[in-house]
Structure formats: structure tokens, C-alpha cells
Amino acid sequence: MIDAFEEQPERLWRYFSDQVLGGWSQGQATFVKTDARWSAHLSGWVRTQNNGGFIKLRREMNDSEYQ
């Protein structure tokens, strides 16, 4: 999927970390414009103890977006 992040991406995309899975990662997602293009920027700390560690963005999609 390609998303230009142009129309209120903070309403569509959600930040997640492994807090629930016993890990200890933390961070944030911001949407930044550089040279007239929007991008998602993930920053934070990821610890790999306990076989885990992640930070990510996730977006819910409806059926029309799969085509």
C-alpha cells in the first residue's frame, strides 16, 4: 500500500508498541513534510528482551481500498 499521508493521516494511522506483549518499547509517530512530500516518522526505543520489541503504525482499511 502506498499512502501519501496528505489528508489527516493522524486520524487514519495508529501507533503501537509491544507494551501489551510483555516488552518495553516506547516511541511516537509523527507525520512530516519534506521537499513537498509527506512521510511517517517513527522514533523511540525498542528493547529486545523477552523475545520482543517493536514500534509500528497500523491503519484500518475498508474493502474498497484493497482493489
mmCIF file of the N, C-alpha and C atoms, coordinates in Angstrom:
data_MODEL
# 
_entry.id   MODEL 
# 
loop_
_atom_site.group_PDB 
_atom_site.id 
_atom_site.type_symbol 
_atom_site.label_atom_id 
_atom_site.label_alt_id 
_atom_site.label_comp_id 
_atom_site.label_asym_id 
_atom_site.label_entity_id 
_atom_site.label_seq_id 
_atom_site.pdbx_PDB_ins_code 
_atom_site.Cartn_x 
_atom_site.Cartn_y 
_atom_site.Cartn_z 
_atom_site.occupancy 
_atom_site.B_iso_or_equiv 
_atom_site.pdbx_formal_charge 
_atom_site.auth_seq_id 
_atom_site.auth_comp_id 
_atom_site.auth_asym_id 
_atom_site.auth_atom_id 
_atom_site.pdbx_PDB_model_num 
ATOM 1   N N  . MET A 1 1  ? 0.838   -1.170  0.000  1.00 0.00 ? 1  MET A N  1 
ATOM 2   C CA . MET A 1 1  ? 0.000   0.000   0.000  1.00 0.00 ? 1  MET A CA 1 
ATOM 3   C C  . MET A 1 1  ? 0.880   1.229   0.000  1.00 0.00 ? 1  MET A C  1 
ATOM 4   N N  . ILE A 1 2  ? 0.507   2.201   -0.786 1.00 0.00 ? 2  ILE A N  1 
ATOM 5   C CA . ILE A 1 2  ? 1.201   3.489   -0.799 1.00 0.00 ? 2  ILE A CA 1 
ATOM 6   C C  . ILE A 1 2  ? 0.212   4.528   -0.291 1.00 0.00 ? 2  ILE A C  1 
ATOM 7   N N  . ASP A 1 3  ? 0.620   5.293   0.693  1.00 0.00 ? 3  ASP A N  1 
ATOM 8   C CA . ASP A 1 3  ? -0.213  6.349   1.243  1.00 0.00 ? 3  ASP A CA 1 
ATOM 9   C C  . ASP A 1 3  ? 0.612   7.625   1.223  1.00 0.00 ? 3  ASP A C  1 
ATOM 10  N N  . ALA A 1 4  ? 0.072   8.677   0.648  1.00 0.00 ? 4  ALA A N  1 
ATOM 11  C CA . ALA A 1 4  ? 0.787   9.953   0.563  1.00 0.00 ? 4  ALA A CA 1 
ATOM 12  C C  . ALA A 1 4  ? 0.699   10.747  1.859  1.00 0.00 ? 4  ALA A C  1 
ATOM 13  N N  . PHE A 1 5  ? -0.070  10.292  2.852  1.00 0.00 ? 5  PHE A N  1 
ATOM 14  C CA . PHE A 1 5  ? -0.226  10.948  4.153  1.00 0.00 ? 5  PHE A CA 1 
ATOM 15  C C  . PHE A 1 5  ? -0.675  12.409  4.024  1.00 0.00 ? 5  PHE A C  1 
ATOM 16  N N  . GLU A 1 6  ? -1.467  12.708  3.011  1.00 0.00 ? 6  GLU A N  1 
ATOM 17  C CA . GLU A 1 6  ? -1.815  14.103  2.750  1.00 0.00 ? 6  GLU A CA 1 
ATOM 18  C C  . GLU A 1 6  ? -3.068  14.590  3.473  1.00 0.00 ? 6  GLU A C  1 
ATOM 19  N N  . GLU A 1 7  ? -4.000  13.711  3.773  1.00 0.00 ? 7  GLU A N  1 
ATOM 20  C CA . GLU A 1 7  ? -5.258  14.156  4.365  1.00 0.00 ? 7  GLU A CA 1 
ATOM 21  C C  . GLU A 1 7  ? -5.440  13.583  5.760  1.00 0.00 ? 7  GLU A C  1 
ATOM 22  N N  . GLN A 1 8  ? -5.047  14.327  6.756  1.00 0.00 ? 8  GLN A N  1 
ATOM 23  C CA . GLN A 1 8  ? -5.201  13.984  8.167  1.00 0.00 ? 8  GLN A CA 1 
ATOM 24  C C  . GLN A 1 8  ? -4.757  12.556  8.481  1.00 0.00 ? 8  GLN A C  1 
ATOM 25  N N  . PRO A 1 9  ? -3.498  12.222  8.239  1.00 0.00 ? 9  PRO A N  1 
ATOM 26  C CA . PRO A 1 9  ? -3.043  10.851  8.495  1.00 0.00 ? 9  PRO A CA 1 
ATOM 27  C C  . PRO A 1 9  ? -3.159  10.442  9.959  1.00 0.00 ? 9  PRO A C  1 
ATOM 28  N N  . GLU A 1 10 ? -3.108  11.395  10.868 1.00 0.00 ? 10 GLU A N  1 
ATOM 29  C CA . GLU A 1 10 ? -3.229  11.058  12.286 1.00 0.00 ? 10 GLU A CA 1 
ATOM 30  C C  . GLU A 1 10 ? -4.599  10.495  12.633 1.00 0.00 ? 10 GLU A C  1 
ATOM 31  N N  . ARG A 1 11 ? -5.578  10.703  11.782 1.00 0.00 ? 11 ARG A N  1 
ATOM 32  C CA . ARG A 1 11 ? -6.906  10.127  12.003 1.00 0.00 ? 11 ARG A CA 1 
ATOM 33  C C  . ARG A 1 11 ? -7.008  8.712   11.449 1.00 0.00 ? 11 ARG A C  1 
ATOM 34  N N  . LEU A 1 12 ? -6.151  8.359   10.494 1.00 0.00 ? 12 LEU A N  1 
ATOM 35  C CA . LEU A 1 12 ? -6.215  7.051   9.851  1.00 0.00 ? 12 LEU A CA 1 
ATOM 36  C C  . LEU A 1 12 ? -5.210  6.051   10.412 1.00 0.00 ? 12 LEU A C  1 
ATOM 37  N N  . TRP A 1 13 ? -4.049  6.524   10.791 1.00 0.00 ? 13 TRP A N  1 
ATOM 38  C CA . TRP A 1 13 ? -2.956  5.665   11.230 1.00 0.00 ? 13 TRP A CA 1 
ATOM 39  C C  . TRP A 1 13 ? -2.836  5.687   12.746 1.00 0.00 ? 13 TRP A C  1 
ATOM 40  N N  . ARG A 1 14 ? -2.523  4.548   13.342 1.00 0.00 ? 14 ARG A N  1 
ATOM 41  C CA . ARG A 1 14 ? -2.370  4.422   14.797 1.00 0.00 ? 14 ARG A CA 1 
ATOM 42  C C  . ARG A 1 14 ? -0.988  3.874   15.114 1.00 0.00 ? 14 ARG A C  1 
ATOM 43  N N  . TYR A 1 15 ? -0.380  4.440   16.119 1.00 0.00 ? 15 TYR A N  1 
ATOM 44  C CA . TYR A 1 15 ? 0.919   3.993   16.620 1.00 0.00 ? 15 TYR A CA 1 
ATOM 45  C C  . TYR A 1 15 ? 0.699   2.876   17.641 1.00 0.00 ? 15 TYR A C  1 
ATOM 46  N N  . PHE A 1 16 ? 1.548   1.856   17.595 1.00 0.00 ? 16 PHE A N  1 
ATOM 47  C CA . PHE A 1 16 ? 1.507   0.765   18.569 1.00 0.00 ? 16 PHE A CA 1 
ATOM 48  C C  . PHE A 1 16 ? 2.926   0.398   18.974 1.00 0.00 ? 16 PHE A C  1 
ATOM 49  N N  . SER A 1 17 ? 3.059   -0.098  20.200 1.00 0.00 ? 17 SER A N  1 
ATOM 50  C CA . SER A 1 17 ? 4.315   -0.688  20.654 1.00 0.00 ? 17 SER A CA 1 
ATOM 51  C C  . SER A 1 17 ? 3.983   -1.995  21.375 1.00 0.00 ? 17 SER A C  1 
ATOM 52  N N  . ASP A 1 18 ? 5.011   -2.679  21.849 1.00 0.00 ? 18 ASP A N  1 
ATOM 53  C CA . ASP A 1 18 ? 4.817   -4.007  22.453 1.00 0.00 ? 18 ASP A CA 1 
ATOM 54  C C  . ASP A 1 18 ? 4.502   -3.958  23.946 1.00 0.00 ? 18 ASP A C  1 
ATOM 55  N N  . GLN A 1 19 ? 3.910   -2.916  24.432 1.00 0.00 ? 19 GLN A N  1 
ATOM 56  C CA . GLN A 1 19 ? 3.577   -2.810  25.855 1.00 0.00 ? 19 GLN A CA 1 
ATOM 57  C C  . GLN A 1 19 ? 2.708   -3.960  26.330 1.00 0.00 ? 19 GLN A C  1 
ATOM 58  N N  . VAL A 1 20 ? 1.780   -4.389  25.530 1.00 0.00 ? 20 VAL A N  1 
ATOM 59  C CA . VAL A 1 20 ? 0.840   -5.424  25.927 1.00 0.00 ? 20 VAL A CA 1 
ATOM 60  C C  . VAL A 1 20 ? 1.496   -6.805  25.926 1.00 0.00 ? 20 VAL A C  1 
ATOM 61  N N  . LEU A 1 21 ? 2.490   -7.019  25.103 1.00 0.00 ? 21 LEU A N  1 
ATOM 62  C CA . LEU A 1 21 ? 3.083   -8.336  24.930 1.00 0.00 ? 21 LEU A CA 1 
ATOM 63  C C  . LEU A 1 21 ? 4.252   -8.603  25.873 1.00 0.00 ? 21 LEU A C  1 
ATOM 64  N N  . GLY A 1 22 ? 4.410   -7.812  26.886 1.00 0.00 ? 22 GLY A N  1 
ATOM 65  C CA . GLY A 1 22 ? 5.472   -8.054  27.852 1.00 0.00 ? 22 GLY A CA 1 
ATOM 66  C C  . GLY A 1 22 ? 6.785   -7.371  27.536 1.00 0.00 ? 22 GLY A C  1 
ATOM 67  N N  . GLY A 1 23 ? 6.819   -6.645  26.468 1.00 0.00 ? 23 GLY A N  1 
ATOM 68  C CA . GLY A 1 23 ? 8.031   -5.916  26.109 1.00 0.00 ? 23 GLY A CA 1 
ATOM 69  C C  . GLY A 1 23 ? 8.048   -4.540  26.749 1.00 0.00 ? 23 GLY A C  1 
ATOM 70  N N  . TRP A 1 24 ? 9.062   -3.809  26.403 1.00 0.00 ? 24 TRP A N  1 
ATOM 71  C CA . TRP A 1 24 ? 9.160   -2.455  26.933 1.00 0.00 ? 24 TRP A CA 1 
ATOM 72  C C  . TRP A 1 24 ? 9.743   -1.565  25.848 1.00 0.00 ? 24 TRP A C  1 
ATOM 73  N N  . SER A 1 25 ? 8.931   -1.235  24.896 1.00 0.00 ? 25 SER A N  1 
ATOM 74  C CA . SER A 1 25 ? 9.318   -0.319  23.836 1.00 0.00 ? 25 SER A CA 1 
ATOM 75  C C  . SER A 1 25 ? 8.399   0.883   23.914 1.00 0.00 ? 25 SER A C  1 
ATOM 76  N N  . GLN A 1 26 ? 8.943   2.026   23.592 1.00 0.00 ? 26 GLN A N  1 
ATOM 77  C CA . GLN A 1 26 ? 8.123   3.229   23.594 1.00 0.00 ? 26 GLN A CA 1 
ATOM 78  C C  . GLN A 1 26 ? 8.585   4.151   22.491 1.00 0.00 ? 26 GLN A C  1 
ATOM 79  N N  . GLY A 1 27 ? 7.691   4.967   22.023 1.00 0.00 ? 27 GLY A N  1 
ATOM 80  C CA . GLY A 1 27 ? 8.035   5.882   20.955 1.00 0.00 ? 27 GLY A CA 1 
ATOM 81  C C  . GLY A 1 27 ? 6.837   6.695   20.532 1.00 0.00 ? 27 GLY A C  1 
ATOM 82  N N  . GLN A 1 28 ? 6.935   7.199   19.316 1.00 0.00 ? 28 GLN A N  1 
ATOM 83  C CA . GLN A 1 28 ? 5.854   8.010   18.786 1.00 0.00 ? 28 GLN A CA 1 
ATOM 84  C C  . GLN A 1 28 ? 5.928   8.026   17.270 1.00 0.00 ? 28 GLN A C  1 
ATOM 85  N N  . ALA A 1 29 ? 4.827   8.384   16.664 1.00 0.00 ? 29 ALA A N  1 
ATOM 86  C CA . ALA A 1 29 ? 4.759   8.562   15.223 1.00 0.00 ? 29 ALA A CA 1 
ATOM 87  C C  . ALA A 1 29 ? 4.379   10.009  14.944 1.00 0.00 ? 29 ALA A C  1 
ATOM 88  N N  . THR A 1 30 ? 5.090   10.612  14.031 1.00 0.00 ? 30 THR A N  1 
ATOM 89  C CA . THR A 1 30 ? 4.753   11.961  13.585 1.00 0.00 ? 30 THR A CA 1 
ATOM 90  C C  . THR A 1 30 ? 4.710   11.956  12.063 1.00 0.00 ? 30 THR A C  1 
ATOM 91  N N  . PHE A 1 31 ? 3.973   12.869  11.513 1.00 0.00 ? 31 PHE A N  1 
ATOM 92  C CA . PHE A 1 31 ? 3.868   12.997  10.071 1.00 0.00 ? 31 PHE A CA 1 
ATOM 93  C C  . PHE A 1 31 ? 4.532   14.312  9.689  1.00 0.00 ? 31 PHE A C  1 
ATOM 94  N N  . VAL A 1 32 ? 5.526   14.230  8.826  1.00 0.00 ? 32 VAL A N  1 
ATOM 95  C CA . VAL A 1 32 ? 6.347   15.394  8.490  1.00 0.00 ? 32 VAL A CA 1 
ATOM 96  C C  . VAL A 1 32 ? 6.370   15.609  6.985  1.00 0.00 ? 32 VAL A C  1 
ATOM 97  N N  . LYS A 1 33 ? 6.492   16.866  6.603  1.00 0.00 ? 33 LYS A N  1 
ATOM 98  C CA . LYS A 1 33 ? 6.576   17.209  5.194  1.00 0.00 ? 33 LYS A CA 1 
ATOM 99  C C  . LYS A 1 33 ? 7.999   17.658  4.890  1.00 0.00 ? 33 LYS A C  1 
ATOM 100 N N  . THR A 1 34 ? 8.624   17.004  3.906  1.00 0.00 ? 34 THR A N  1 
ATOM 101 C CA . THR A 1 34 ? 9.978   17.334  3.491  1.00 0.00 ? 34 THR A CA 1 
ATOM 102 C C  . THR A 1 34 ? 10.001  17.415  1.975  1.00 0.00 ? 34 THR A C  1 
ATOM 103 N N  . ASP A 1 35 ? 10.477  18.516  1.454  1.00 0.00 ? 35 ASP A N  1 
ATOM 104 C CA . ASP A 1 35 ? 10.542  18.691  -0.005 1.00 0.00 ? 35 ASP A CA 1 
ATOM 105 C C  . ASP A 1 35 ? 9.209   18.396  -0.679 1.00 0.00 ? 35 ASP A C  1 
ATOM 106 N N  . ALA A 1 36 ? 8.133   18.923  -0.127 1.00 0.00 ? 36 ALA A N  1 
ATOM 107 C CA . ALA A 1 36 ? 6.774   18.823  -0.680 1.00 0.00 ? 36 ALA A CA 1 
ATOM 108 C C  . ALA A 1 36 ? 6.177   17.413  -0.612 1.00 0.00 ? 36 ALA A C  1 
ATOM 109 N N  . ARG A 1 37 ? 6.799   16.493  0.121  1.00 0.00 ? 37 ARG A N  1 
ATOM 110 C CA . ARG A 1 37 ? 6.256   15.128  0.275  1.00 0.00 ? 37 ARG A CA 1 
ATOM 111 C C  . ARG A 1 37 ? 6.062   14.825  1.748  1.00 0.00 ? 37 ARG A C  1 
ATOM 112 N N  . TRP A 1 38 ? 4.948   14.203  2.064  1.00 0.00 ? 38 TRP A N  1 
ATOM 113 C CA . TRP A 1 38 ? 4.660   13.790  3.435  1.00 0.00 ? 38 TRP A CA 1 
ATOM 114 C C  . TRP A 1 38 ? 5.232   12.404  3.698  1.00 0.00 ? 38 TRP A C  1 
ATOM 115 N N  . SER A 1 39 ? 5.650   12.164  4.925  1.00 0.00 ? 39 SER A N  1 
ATOM 116 C CA . SER A 1 39 ? 6.113   10.832  5.326  1.00 0.00 ? 39 SER A CA 1 
ATOM 117 C C  . SER A 1 39 ? 5.788   10.612  6.799  1.00 0.00 ? 39 SER A C  1 
ATOM 118 N N  . ALA A 1 40 ? 5.778   9.353   7.181  1.00 0.00 ? 40 ALA A N  1 
ATOM 119 C CA . ALA A 1 40 ? 5.596   8.988   8.586  1.00 0.00 ? 40 ALA A CA 1 
ATOM 120 C C  . ALA A 1 40 ? 6.982   8.804   9.189  1.00 0.00 ? 40 ALA A C  1 
ATOM 121 N N  . HIS A 1 41 ? 7.186   9.349   10.371 1.00 0.00 ? 41 HIS A N  1 
ATOM 122 C CA . HIS A 1 41 ? 8.463   9.233   11.068 1.00 0.00 ? 41 HIS A CA 1 
ATOM 123 C C  . HIS A 1 41 ? 8.227   8.547   12.406 1.00 0.00 ? 41 HIS A C  1 
ATOM 124 N N  . LEU A 1 42 ? 8.779   7.354   12.562 1.00 0.00 ? 42 LEU A N  1 
ATOM 125 C CA . LEU A 1 42 ? 8.696   6.619   13.826 1.00 0.00 ? 42 LEU A CA 1 
ATOM 126 C C  . LEU A 1 42 ? 9.988   6.850   14.594 1.00 0.00 ? 42 LEU A C  1 
ATOM 127 N N  . SER A 1 43 ? 9.864   7.160   15.863 1.00 0.00 ? 43 SER A N  1 
ATOM 128 C CA . SER A 1 43 ? 11.049  7.329   16.706 1.00 0.00 ? 43 SER A CA 1 
ATOM 129 C C  . SER A 1 43 ? 10.766  6.734   18.073 1.00 0.00 ? 43 SER A C  1 
ATOM 130 N N  . GLY A 1 44 ? 11.816  6.316   18.753 1.00 0.00 ? 44 GLY A N  1 
ATOM 131 C CA . GLY A 1 44 ? 11.643  5.773   20.085 1.00 0.00 ? 44 GLY A CA 1 
ATOM 132 C C  . GLY A 1 44 ? 12.725  4.786   20.444 1.00 0.00 ? 44 GLY A C  1 
ATOM 133 N N  . TRP A 1 45 ? 12.431  4.001   21.470 1.00 0.00 ? 45 TRP A N  1 
ATOM 134 C CA . TRP A 1 45 ? 13.346  2.981   21.985 1.00 0.00 ? 45 TRP A CA 1 
ATOM 135 C C  . TRP A 1 45 ? 12.688  1.623   21.853 1.00 0.00 ? 45 TRP A C  1 
ATOM 136 N N  . VAL A 1 46 ? 13.439  0.665   21.336 1.00 0.00 ? 46 VAL A N  1 
ATOM 137 C CA . VAL A 1 46 ? 12.943  -0.702  21.201 1.00 0.00 ? 46 VAL A CA 1 
ATOM 138 C C  . VAL A 1 46 ? 13.884  -1.612  21.978 1.00 0.00 ? 46 VAL A C  1 
ATOM 139 N N  . ARG A 1 47 ? 13.345  -2.314  22.957 1.00 0.00 ? 47 ARG A N  1 
ATOM 140 C CA . ARG A 1 47 ? 14.132  -3.271  23.733 1.00 0.00 ? 47 ARG A CA 1 
ATOM 141 C C  . ARG A 1 47 ? 13.766  -4.669  23.292 1.00 0.00 ? 47 ARG A C  1 
ATOM 142 N N  . THR A 1 48 ? 14.764  -5.500  23.095 1.00 0.00 ? 48 THR A N  1 
ATOM 143 C CA . THR A 1 48 ? 14.524  -6.840  22.557 1.00 0.00 ? 48 THR A CA 1 
ATOM 144 C C  . THR A 1 48 ? 14.528  -7.935  23.618 1.00 0.00 ? 48 THR A C  1 
ATOM 145 N N  . GLN A 1 49 ? 14.590  -7.572  24.889 1.00 0.00 ? 49 GLN A N  1 
ATOM 146 C CA . GLN A 1 49 ? 14.489  -8.586  25.932 1.00 0.00 ? 49 GLN A CA 1 
ATOM 147 C C  . GLN A 1 49 ? 13.110  -9.243  25.868 1.00 0.00 ? 49 GLN A C  1 
ATOM 148 N N  . ASN A 1 50 ? 12.989  -10.421 26.424 1.00 0.00 ? 50 ASN A N  1 
ATOM 149 C CA . ASN A 1 50 ? 11.728  -11.180 26.448 1.00 0.00 ? 50 ASN A CA 1 
ATOM 150 C C  . ASN A 1 50 ? 11.237  -11.529 25.045 1.00 0.00 ? 50 ASN A C  1 
ATOM 151 N N  . ASN A 1 51 ? 12.158  -11.706 24.107 1.00 0.00 ? 51 ASN A N  1 
ATOM 152 C CA . ASN A 1 51 ? 11.813  -12.101 22.737 1.00 0.00 ? 51 ASN A CA 1 
ATOM 153 C C  . ASN A 1 51 ? 10.829  -11.150 22.069 1.00 0.00 ? 51 ASN A C  1 
ATOM 154 N N  . GLY A 1 52 ? 10.949  -9.896  22.310 1.00 0.00 ? 52 GLY A N  1 
ATOM 155 C CA . GLY A 1 52 ? 10.023  -8.950  21.705 1.00 0.00 ? 52 GLY A CA 1 
ATOM 156 C C  . GLY A 1 52 ? 10.697  -7.651  21.365 1.00 0.00 ? 52 GLY A C  1 
ATOM 157 N N  . GLY A 1 53 ? 9.907   -6.676  21.134 1.00 0.00 ? 53 GLY A N  1 
ATOM 158 C CA . GLY A 1 53 ? 10.367  -5.343  20.847 1.00 0.00 ? 53 GLY A CA 1 
ATOM 159 C C  . GLY A 1 53 ? 9.915   -4.857  19.486 1.00 0.00 ? 53 GLY A C  1 
ATOM 160 N N  . PHE A 1 54 ? 8.999   -3.898  19.471 1.00 0.00 ? 54 PHE A N  1 
ATOM 161 C CA . PHE A 1 54 ? 8.609   -3.286  18.202 1.00 0.00 ? 54 PHE A CA 1 
ATOM 162 C C  . PHE A 1 54 ? 7.884   -1.971  18.454 1.00 0.00 ? 54 PHE A C  1 
ATOM 163 N N  . ILE A 1 55 ? 7.943   -1.125  17.469 1.00 0.00 ? 55 ILE A N  1 
ATOM 164 C CA . ILE A 1 55 ? 7.058   0.025   17.340 1.00 0.00 ? 55 ILE A CA 1 
ATOM 165 C C  . ILE A 1 55 ? 6.563   -0.001  15.900 1.00 0.00 ? 55 ILE A C  1 
ATOM 166 N N  . LYS A 1 56 ? 5.310   0.395   15.694 1.00 0.00 ? 56 LYS A N  1 
ATOM 167 C CA . LYS A 1 56 ? 4.753   0.308   14.344 1.00 0.00 ? 56 LYS A CA 1 
ATOM 168 C C  . LYS A 1 56 ? 3.588   1.257   14.162 1.00 0.00 ? 56 LYS A C  1 
ATOM 169 N N  . LEU A 1 57 ? 3.213   1.432   12.900 1.00 0.00 ? 57 LEU A N  1 
ATOM 170 C CA . LEU A 1 57 ? 1.993   2.121   12.516 1.00 0.00 ? 57 LEU A CA 1 
ATOM 171 C C  . LEU A 1 57 ? 1.045   1.098   11.920 1.00 0.00 ? 57 LEU A C  1 
ATOM 172 N N  . ARG A 1 58 ? -0.237  1.322   12.120 1.00 0.00 ? 58 ARG A N  1 
ATOM 173 C CA . ARG A 1 58 ? -1.236  0.422   11.558 1.00 0.00 ? 58 ARG A CA 1 
ATOM 174 C C  . ARG A 1 58 ? -2.431  1.247   11.107 1.00 0.00 ? 58 ARG A C  1 
ATOM 175 N N  . ARG A 1 59 ? -3.016  0.822   10.020 1.00 0.00 ? 59 ARG A N  1 
ATOM 176 C CA . ARG A 1 59 ? -4.194  1.511   9.506  1.00 0.00 ? 59 ARG A CA 1 
ATOM 177 C C  . ARG A 1 59 ? -5.287  0.501   9.197  1.00 0.00 ? 59 ARG A C  1 
ATOM 178 N N  . GLU A 1 60 ? -6.499  0.821   9.602  1.00 0.00 ? 60 GLU A N  1 
ATOM 179 C CA . GLU A 1 60 ? -7.654  0.020   9.229  1.00 0.00 ? 60 GLU A CA 1 
ATOM 180 C C  . GLU A 1 60 ? -8.005  0.351   7.782  1.00 0.00 ? 60 GLU A C  1 
ATOM 181 N N  . MET A 1 61 ? -8.368  -0.671  7.023  1.00 0.00 ? 61 MET A N  1 
ATOM 182 C CA . MET A 1 61 ? -8.736  -0.461  5.630  1.00 0.00 ? 61 MET A CA 1 
ATOM 183 C C  . MET A 1 61 ? -10.122 -1.014  5.371  1.00 0.00 ? 61 MET A C  1 
ATOM 184 N N  . ASN A 1 62 ? -10.856 -0.346  4.487  1.00 0.00 ? 62 ASN A N  1 
ATOM 185 C CA . ASN A 1 62 ? -12.156 -0.886  4.095  1.00 0.00 ? 62 ASN A CA 1 
ATOM 186 C C  . ASN A 1 62 ? -11.996 -1.664  2.794  1.00 0.00 ? 62 ASN A C  1 
ATOM 187 N N  . ASP A 1 63 ? -13.014 -2.393  2.386  1.00 0.00 ? 63 ASP A N  1 
ATOM 188 C CA . ASP A 1 63 ? -12.930 -3.283  1.217  1.00 0.00 ? 63 ASP A CA 1 
ATOM 189 C C  . ASP A 1 63 ? -12.553 -2.540  -0.060 1.00 0.00 ? 63 ASP A C  1 
ATOM 190 N N  . SER A 1 64 ? -12.997 -1.324  -0.237 1.00 0.00 ? 64 SER A N  1 
ATOM 191 C CA . SER A 1 64 ? -12.711 -0.599  -1.488 1.00 0.00 ? 64 SER A CA 1 
ATOM 192 C C  . SER A 1 64 ? -11.231 -0.267  -1.623 1.00 0.00 ? 64 SER A C  1 
ATOM 193 N N  . GLU A 1 65 ? -10.483 -0.229  -0.538 1.00 0.00 ? 65 GLU A N  1 
ATOM 194 C CA . GLU A 1 65 ? -9.052  0.089   -0.599 1.00 0.00 ? 65 GLU A CA 1 
ATOM 195 C C  . GLU A 1 65 ? -8.192  -1.101  -1.000 1.00 0.00 ? 65 GLU A C  1 
ATOM 196 N N  . TYR A 1 66 ? -8.731  -2.303  -1.005 1.00 0.00 ? 66 TYR A N  1 
ATOM 197 C CA . TYR A 1 66 ? -7.979  -3.488  -1.398 1.00 0.00 ? 66 TYR A CA 1 
ATOM 198 C C  . TYR A 1 66 ? -7.914  -3.659  -2.911 1.00 0.00 ? 66 TYR A C  1 
ATOM 199 N N  . GLN A 1 67 ? -8.688  -2.920  -3.639 1.00 0.00 ? 67 GLN A N  1 
ATOM 200 C CA . GLN A 1 67 ? -8.749  -3.104  -5.093 1.00 0.00 ? 67 GLN A CA 1 
ATOM 201 C C  . GLN A 1 67 ? -7.824  -2.184  -5.826 1.00 0.00 ? 67 GLN A C  1 
# 
